[in-house]
Amino acid sequence: MLIFKKKQKLNSKGQKKKKKMNFHLGMNLAQCRISETIKNFYDETAVLGLCGLKYQDAVESIDTQIKPQTVFFFFNFIFTTFFNFQKFWKKVK
């Protein structure tokens, strides 16, 4: 009876490990497919490679145009909030 329970427990643990291994294998394969897609998207020799490069250039130009504005608004928001909090804190004390 004791041997049967040990065997059953080991079998259960083995099944759990097998499910976990299959999950990790599936995730690994999905990551490989994603990396191949990205590699082919930006590869110049691939059929759609030039589209990927044009897309990358467009995103970089948008980033360079928007970055100064977003930095200004971000710091403006942070400092305004901080100074308002300081005013409020002085009133509370």
C-alpha positions as CSV (number, residue, x, y, z in Angstrom):
1,M,0.0,0.0,0.0
2,L,2.8,2.4,0.9
3,I,4.7,1.7,-2.3
4,F,1.5,2.3,-4.4
5,K,1.1,5.7,-2.7
6,K,4.7,6.7,-3.4
7,K,4.4,5.5,-7.0
8,Q,1.2,7.5,-7.4
9,K,2.8,10.6,-5.8
10,L,5.8,10.4,-8.1
11,N,3.6,9.9,-11.1
12,S,1.6,13.0,-10.1
13,K,4.8,15.1,-9.7
14,G,6.0,13.8,-13.1
15,Q,2.8,14.8,-14.8
16,K,3.1,18.3,-13.3
17,K,6.7,18.6,-14.4
18,K,5.7,17.4,-17.9
19,K,2.9,20.1,-18.2
20,K,5.4,22.8,-17.0
21,M,8.0,21.6,-19.5
22,N,5.5,21.7,-22.4
23,F,4.4,25.2,-21.4
24,H,8.0,26.4,-21.4
25,L,8.7,24.7,-24.7
26,G,5.6,26.4,-26.2
27,M,6.8,29.8,-24.9
28,N,10.3,29.2,-26.2
29,L,8.9,28.3,-29.7
30,A,6.6,31.4,-29.7
31,Q,9.6,33.6,-28.8
32,C,11.6,32.1,-31.6
33,R,8.8,32.8,-34.1
34,I,8.5,36.4,-32.9
35,S,12.3,36.9,-33.2
36,E,12.3,35.5,-36.7
37,T,9.5,37.7,-37.7
38,I,11.2,40.8,-36.3
39,K,14.5,39.8,-38.0
40,N,12.8,39.3,-41.3
41,F,11.0,42.6,-40.9
42,Y,14.2,44.6,-40.6
43,D,16.4,42.5,-42.9
44,E,17.3,44.4,-46.1
45,T,17.6,41.2,-48.1
46,A,14.1,40.0,-47.1
47,V,11.1,40.8,-49.3
48,L,9.5,43.2,-46.8
49,G,12.9,44.3,-45.4
50,L,12.7,47.8,-46.9
51,C,9.3,48.3,-45.5
52,G,10.7,47.6,-42.0
53,L,13.6,50.0,-42.5
54,K,11.2,52.8,-43.7
55,Y,9.0,52.1,-40.7
56,Q,12.0,52.3,-38.4
57,D,13.1,55.6,-40.0
58,A,9.5,57.0,-39.6
59,V,9.3,56.1,-35.9
60,E,12.7,57.6,-35.2
61,S,11.8,60.9,-37.0
62,I,8.5,61.0,-35.0
63,D,10.5,60.4,-31.8
64,T,12.9,63.2,-32.5
65,Q,10.1,65.6,-33.3
66,I,8.0,64.8,-30.3
67,K,10.6,64.2,-27.6
68,P,11.3,67.9,-26.8
69,Q,7.6,68.6,-26.4
70,T,6.9,65.6,-24.2
71,V,9.9,66.3,-22.0
72,F,8.7,69.9,-21.5
73,F,5.2,68.9,-20.6
74,F,6.3,66.1,-18.4
75,F,8.6,68.2,-16.3
76,N,6.1,71.0,-16.3
77,F,3.5,68.6,-14.9
78,I,5.9,67.2,-12.3
79,F,7.1,70.5,-11.0
80,T,3.6,72.1,-11.0
81,T,2.3,69.1,-9.0
82,F,5.3,69.2,-6.6
83,F,4.9,73.0,-5.9
84,N,1.2,72.6,-5.4
85,F,1.9,69.8,-2.9
86,Q,4.4,72.0,-1.1
87,K,1.8,74.9,-0.8
88,F,-0.8,72.4,0.4
89,W,1.7,70.9,2.9
90,K,2.6,74.3,4.4
91,K,-1.1,75.0,4.9
92,V,-1.6,71.7,6.6
93,K,1.3,72.2,9.0
